[in-house]
């Protein structure tokens, strides 16, 4: 009897314990959202007469370093970067200086977002360690903002630099030497600030520094600069607009692409480029065209039996001679690509692109008919450089068109004619499109290039205003557009970047602050104030 009672008592205790255990759930407590705290630094932050090679930072908890090589900004830049240890979580970070420090100079180490607590990753944001090798800490500053000269959004990780203007400075300094002071916008900032600067006269520039070497590389980097010298101290704020310079023209070594074509790569603008191809002293007939979507030119020539050919490229003062090998390879064959296919929108042109340059175009062997089989008059224009045939005709809404090109309509450079070609196009009703009228106010000067873009900056439609502030876009496919206005200083109907050596800024671009919604069967009228 006693044993049975004991069992019941034991079971009661177990059930009571389980019941109590279910009354609540053990949690880890509130999430840690606090940043690490610096308890001590050795030497102390903002020390003077610094002579050491090692700095220790001690924190109240375990910290880790994230992207320190990308986030850490040392000003002035060091020729040999400091070593930051350890790579694992620790309560202490050690900075080992590998470079020879300059005398009477204030140094700052801005860690950005790289120091984080080990558990939750809370950053010790924008922590700076500062010391001076002289008897005082420089305390002046300069600040401003970053913009892209063309695009709506600027790049991240833009380096902003100050070059001291003294007897050693000249315009080539930014290509060869590191700046006196530097900061970086890091991954989220459009504003910048350089602190701990001494009084003096400076050049201010910004770089999207792809090589991370604090030097301007025209082939890769974007640059922004303030044209006038800056005297510090200053209370002004400075806006820097970045652009990629157009490189000077340069031709690359030719390579054979087929039995009748060579490719010549280039840098810069090939607009005024001339190419002469020779077999020995004999000049060969050629046609020069652009290689689609590449910075290359195509040199077309008749197939020839020889070991090598000579090629001379000239462009203004540029002159370069090349020799390249010739092998017995297959010739190019003719083909045509039509754009668009299917629907022909009001703002589109019907274009045929030939795989080989055309030397003869016979409109009498081309017909254009509508859905009632009525003949429609048309004209053609040939763009030799891009190998494109443009067709122009008066089109009607809700219509069907058929192009038919008989053999011999096109004869290419190698005297080969096309086979019969047929293309069908449809137009929609005008109610399926919208119209947009822009009334430009306070225009500084004409001409202006007016562009409608998508969110990524791709140009969807453009108009050129030479004197009239009313700009009309008809037949737009329904969409939400971004609007930008370009002051076309040289009237070449395109945006042009600046040049540092010439002290020329990029052409001014203004973005309308709101999206413009154009819907089907809508007529939208929008005032655009271009006042500063």
Secondary structure, DSSP 8 states (H G I E B T S, - for coil): -HHHHHHHHHHHHHHHHHHHHTT------S-------EEEEES-TTBSS---SEEEEEEEEEEEESSHHHH-EEES--SS--EEE-SS-EEEEEEE--S---TT-EEEEE-TT-EEETTT--B-TT-EEEEESSSS---EEEEEEEEESSSSS--SS-EEEEEE-STT--TTHHHHS--SEEEE-TTT-SEEEEEEE-SEEEEEEEEE-TT-SSS--TTT-EEEE-SS-EEES---EEEEEEB------EE---EEEETTEEEEEEES--TT-EEEEEETTEE---EEEE-TTSSEEEEE------SEEEEEEEETTEEEEEEEE----------EEEES-EE--TT--EEEEESS-EEEE-GGGEEEEETT--B---EEEEETTTTEEEEE----TT-EEEEEE-TTSEEETTS-B---EEEEEE---GGGEEEEEEEEES--SS-EEEEEE-TT--EEEEEEESS-SEEEEEEEESEEEEEEEEE-TT-SSS----BTTTTB----EEE-SS-EEE-TT-EEEEEEE---
